[in-house]
Amino acid sequence: MNEDFLIRHHEHLTAWLRDGEADRLDAFLRAHHETFTLVTTEGAVLGLETLRHALRGAGGSRPGLSIRIEDITRITSEVYRFLERHLVDDSVVDERVVTAVMEDGSLLSVQETARG
């Protein structure tokens, strides 16, 4: 995993949430390992199927959204930490520190920590 992958991955998510581009949701989900887990900023633990279900109904729900990935730090060859900022019409609406774990080129686990 590298900076380009992380940025592109979040561009797919942004295009789905902002514009409802279904092919971008598919590309976003394909990047996840079948045993993927997400720990949200609220502490909920979601598997891939739960994430897929939650995102299916969210296409086009965030007009004006952009997601910026900054300060990417490589911890090991498969672990990265970065700052993720969600903006709507150029105003920050959410900010989190994310730790992502890869396995065989797929996202295995993501831990989000609220910031701010």
Backbone as CSV, one residue per row, in Angstrom:
resi,resn,N_x,N_y,N_z,CA_x,CA_y,CA_z,C_x,C_y,C_z
1,MET,0.853,-1.172,0.000,0.000,0.000,0.000,0.895,1.230,0.000
2,ASN,0.485,2.242,-0.682,1.267,3.466,-0.720,0.347,4.674,-0.703
3,GLU,0.932,5.838,-0.763,0.144,7.068,-0.706,-0.887,7.130,-1.825
4,ASP,-0.486,6.752,-3.029,-1.411,6.803,-4.160,-2.626,5.909,-3.936
5,PHE,-2.406,4.718,-3.396,-3.514,3.808,-3.123,-4.484,4.443,-2.129
6,LEU,-3.968,4.985,-1.034,-4.827,5.580,-0.015,-5.645,6.739,-0.574
7,ILE,-4.999,7.582,-1.337,-5.690,8.731,-1.923,-6.743,8.270,-2.916
8,ARG,-6.394,7.378,-3.819,-7.330,6.861,-4.817,-8.512,6.156,-4.137
9,HIS,-8.213,5.378,-3.105,-9.247,4.653,-2.369,-10.298,5.628,-1.810
10,HIS,-9.839,6.726,-1.247,-10.767,7.704,-0.687,-11.434,8.548,-1.770
11,GLU,-10.810,8.683,-2.922,-11.471,9.340,-4.058,-12.677,8.521,-4.510
12,HIS,-12.538,7.197,-4.492,-13.672,6.329,-4.834,-14.819,6.540,-3.848
13,LEU,-14.491,6.555,-2.558,-15.519,6.747,-1.536,-16.190,8.107,-1.696
14,THR,-15.389,9.131,-1.931,-15.934,10.480,-2.113,-16.901,10.532,-3.289
15,ALA,-16.498,9.959,-4.419,-17.349,9.996,-5.618,-18.673,9.280,-5.371
16,TRP,-18.655,8.213,-4.603,-19.892,7.503,-4.273,-20.770,8.357,-3.360
17,LEU,-20.199,8.837,-2.260,-20.991,9.587,-1.295,-21.481,10.922,-1.854
18,ARG,-20.650,11.591,-2.623,-21.006,12.907,-3.160,-21.908,12.814,-4.379
19,ASP,-21.539,11.923,-5.320,-22.191,11.917,-6.631,-23.004,10.664,-6.927
20,GLY,-22.877,9.638,-6.089,-23.622,8.405,-6.318,-23.100,7.571,-7.476
21,GLU,-21.807,7.661,-7.768,-21.209,6.893,-8.867,-21.004,5.448,-8.413
22,ALA,-21.908,4.549,-8.851,-21.918,3.160,-8.376,-20.618,2.417,-8.673
23,ASP,-20.000,2.682,-9.821,-18.747,1.994,-10.137,-17.649,2.364,-9.148
24,ARG,-17.727,3.559,-8.584,-16.735,3.978,-7.595,-16.941,3.248,-6.270
25,LEU,-18.206,2.986,-5.908,-18.463,2.197,-4.698,-17.900,0.795,-4.881
26,ASP,-18.129,0.208,-6.033,-17.600,-1.135,-6.305,-16.076,-1.148,-6.200
27,ALA,-15.411,-0.147,-6.756,-13.948,-0.072,-6.691,-13.491,0.098,-5.242
28,PHE,-14.195,0.906,-4.471,-13.862,1.108,-3.064,-13.964,-0.217,-2.309
29,LEU,-15.047,-0.939,-2.484,-15.264,-2.183,-1.742,-14.307,-3.291,-2.172
30,ARG,-13.935,-3.332,-3.436,-13.004,-4.361,-3.921,-11.628,-4.271,-3.268
31,ALA,-11.287,-3.119,-2.722,-9.977,-2.929,-2.092,-9.889,-3.557,-0.701
32,HIS,-11.006,-4.072,-0.195,-11.050,-4.639,1.150,-10.923,-6.157,1.133
33,HIS,-10.158,-6.686,2.062,-10.023,-8.126,2.256,-11.371,-8.689,2.714
34,GLU,-11.665,-9.920,2.386,-12.963,-10.516,2.765,-13.180,-10.566,4.271
35,THR,-12.107,-10.534,5.060,-12.232,-10.538,6.524,-12.048,-9.140,7.125
36,PHE,-12.175,-8.111,6.302,-11.979,-6.727,6.721,-12.830,-6.363,7.933
37,THR,-12.227,-5.547,8.831,-12.975,-4.943,9.935,-12.627,-3.464,10.021
38,LEU,-13.627,-2.689,10.387,-13.489,-1.259,10.598,-13.899,-0.959,12.027
39,VAL,-13.044,-0.244,12.747,-13.414,0.276,14.056,-13.672,1.765,13.850
40,THR,-14.926,2.170,14.009,-15.327,3.544,13.732,-14.889,4.485,14.843
41,THR,-15.054,5.773,14.611,-14.713,6.774,15.626,-15.585,6.626,16.873
42,GLU,-16.748,5.992,16.721,-17.637,5.762,17.864,-17.321,4.457,18.586
43,GLY,-16.397,3.670,18.038,-16.011,2.413,18.671,-16.758,1.197,18.163
44,ALA,-17.648,1.358,17.197,-18.351,0.216,16.612,-17.389,-0.576,15.738
45,VAL,-17.522,-1.902,15.760,-16.692,-2.773,14.932,-17.582,-3.323,13.818
46,LEU,-17.221,-2.995,12.564,-18.012,-3.393,11.400,-17.222,-4.331,10.516
47,GLY,-17.858,-5.405,10.091,-17.278,-6.280,9.095,-17.574,-5.746,7.703
48,LEU,-17.018,-6.390,6.703,-17.174,-5.931,5.322,-18.636,-5.930,4.881
49,GLU,-19.394,-6.961,5.220,-20.802,-7.011,4.798,-21.611,-5.878,5.416
50,THR,-21.352,-5.571,6.668,-22.052,-4.463,7.322,-21.672,-3.144,6.680
51,LEU,-20.397,-2.956,6.392,-19.950,-1.745,5.712,-20.600,-1.636,4.336
52,ARG,-20.588,-2.717,3.596,-21.197,-2.734,2.255,-22.674,-2.334,2.339
53,HIS,-23.386,-2.924,3.280,-24.818,-2.629,3.449,-25.023,-1.152,3.814
54,ALA,-24.217,-0.638,4.734,-24.347,0.754,5.161,-24.075,1.729,4.020
55,LEU,-23.091,1.413,3.194,-22.733,2.318,2.108,-23.692,2.245,0.927
56,ARG,-24.331,1.103,0.706,-25.221,0.938,-0.456,-26.272,2.037,-0.536
57,GLY,-26.833,2.430,0.580,-27.881,3.445,0.565,-27.379,4.870,0.673
58,ALA,-26.066,5.068,0.684,-25.513,6.397,0.935,-25.072,7.140,-0.328
59,GLY,-25.241,6.533,-1.493,-24.797,7.166,-2.732,-25.484,8.498,-2.970
60,GLY,-24.686,9.533,-3.185,-25.215,10.867,-3.454,-25.738,11.591,-2.228
61,SER,-25.491,11.051,-1.044,-26.057,11.629,0.178,-25.257,12.800,0.752
62,ARG,-24.059,13.058,0.215,-23.194,14.114,0.770,-22.748,15.102,-0.318
63,PRO,-23.684,15.873,-0.881,-23.297,16.864,-1.897,-22.211,17.795,-1.366
64,GLY,-21.253,18.116,-2.207,-20.182,19.030,-1.837,-19.046,18.401,-1.051
65,LEU,-19.116,17.084,-0.806,-18.104,16.397,0.000,-16.781,16.248,-0.741
66,SER,-15.706,16.438,0.002,-14.387,16.002,-0.441,-13.705,15.394,0.780
67,ILE,-12.852,14.405,0.531,-12.095,13.760,1.599,-10.623,13.960,1.278
68,ARG,-9.901,14.543,2.207,-8.473,14.774,2.027,-7.675,13.839,2.933
69,ILE,-6.677,13.214,2.347,-5.771,12.330,3.082,-4.437,13.057,3.190
70,GLU,-3.959,13.217,4.427,-2.738,13.983,4.663,-1.858,13.264,5.676
71,ASP,-0.613,13.673,5.738,0.334,13.193,6.752,0.405,11.660,6.820
72,ILE,0.558,11.036,5.667,0.650,9.580,5.624,1.994,9.143,6.187
73,THR,1.941,8.242,7.160,3.145,7.702,7.788,3.146,6.195,7.620
74,ARG,4.238,5.679,7.095,4.388,4.220,6.963,4.974,3.704,8.273
75,ILE,4.220,2.878,8.976,4.657,2.320,10.247,5.484,1.055,9.987
76,THR,4.936,0.168,9.168,5.640,-1.020,8.672,5.264,-1.154,7.206
77,SER,5.711,-2.218,6.560,5.380,-2.395,5.148,3.885,-2.590,4.915
78,GLU,3.138,-2.938,5.958,1.699,-3.171,5.791,0.819,-2.342,6.725
79,VAL,1.406,-1.409,7.470,0.640,-0.586,8.406,0.929,0.889,8.128
80,TYR,-0.140,1.665,7.951,-0.029,3.086,7.661,-0.947,3.875,8.583
81,ARG,-0.514,5.095,8.901,-1.342,6.017,9.674,-1.451,7.304,8.868
82,PHE,-2.635,7.919,8.899,-2.832,9.164,8.158,-3.960,9.978,8.765
83,LEU,-3.997,11.242,8.396,-5.057,12.150,8.792,-6.085,12.174,7.668
84,GLU,-7.341,11.981,8.033,-8.437,12.001,7.061,-9.364,13.154,7.424
85,ARG,-9.512,14.097,6.489,-10.396,15.253,6.704,-11.567,15.175,5.739
86,HIS,-12.764,15.337,6.277,-13.966,15.412,5.460,-14.374,16.883,5.391
87,LEU,-14.544,17.366,4.176,-14.943,18.753,3.963,-16.226,18.789,3.151
88,VAL,-17.081,19.728,3.459,-18.263,19.996,2.649,-18.175,21.461,2.261
89,ASP,-18.155,21.686,0.959,-17.997,23.049,0.430,-16.799,23.750,1.073
90,ASP,-15.686,23.016,1.175,-14.401,23.509,1.676,-14.355,23.815,3.178
91,SER,-15.380,23.423,3.930,-15.351,23.573,5.391,-15.174,22.204,6.019
92,VAL,-14.224,22.082,6.963,-13.979,20.802,7.625,-15.192,20.449,8.486
93,VAL,-15.750,19.255,8.240,-16.888,18.777,9.024,-16.535,17.567,9.869
94,ASP,-15.396,16.948,9.581,-14.967,15.776,10.338,-13.472,15.583,10.120
95,GLU,-12.807,15.161,11.170,-11.383,14.915,11.076,-11.052,13.717,11.948
96,ARG,-10.242,12.801,11.409,-9.889,11.600,12.150,-8.482,11.147,11.806
97,VAL,-7.857,10.467,12.757,-6.587,9.808,12.521,-6.925,8.347,12.254
98,VAL,-6.365,7.818,11.183,-6.702,6.465,10.741,-5.450,5.607,10.714
99,THR,-5.575,4.390,11.217,-4.528,3.391,11.075,-5.086,2.290,10.185
100,ALA,-4.387,2.008,9.096,-4.828,1.001,8.123,-3.819,-0.130,8.067
101,VAL,-4.329,-1.361,8.071,-3.499,-2.558,7.993,-3.837,-3.285,6.698
102,MET,-2.784,-3.636,5.948,-2.951,-4.339,4.677,-2.558,-5.801,4.821
103,GLU,-3.093,-6.624,3.935,-2.635,-8.003,3.789,-2.805,-8.385,2.334
104,ASP,-1.735,-8.804,1.701,-1.773,-9.237,0.306,-2.419,-8.212,-0.617
105,GLY,-2.124,-6.928,-0.398,-2.622,-5.875,-1.271,-4.048,-5.441,-1.025
106,SER,-4.681,-5.925,0.034,-6.047,-5.540,0.380,-6.074,-4.939,1.777
107,LEU,-7.052,-4.080,2.019,-7.228,-3.539,3.357,-7.791,-4.620,4.272
108,LEU,-7.082,-4.910,5.334,-7.495,-5.935,6.288,-8.238,-5.313,7.465
109,SER,-7.755,-4.160,7.938,-8.356,-3.528,9.101,-8.105,-2.030,9.063
110,VAL,-9.106,-1.280,9.546,-8.973,0.176,9.654,-9.497,0.575,11.034
111,GLN,-8.714,1.390,11.716,-9.090,1.941,13.028,-9.152,3.448,12.896
112,GLU,-10.330,4.034,13.153,-10.508,5.470,13.079,-10.561,6.058,14.486
113,THR,-9.860,7.172,14.689,-9.880,7.858,15.972,-10.282,9.309,15.715
114,ALA,-11.371,9.745,16.337,-11.849,11.122,16.153,-10.777,12.098,16.599
115,ARG,-10.718,13.205,15.886,-9.754,14.250,16.235,-10.493,15.584,16.247
116,GLY,-10.214,16.369,17.239,-10.826,17.693,17.242,-11.613,17.892,18.431
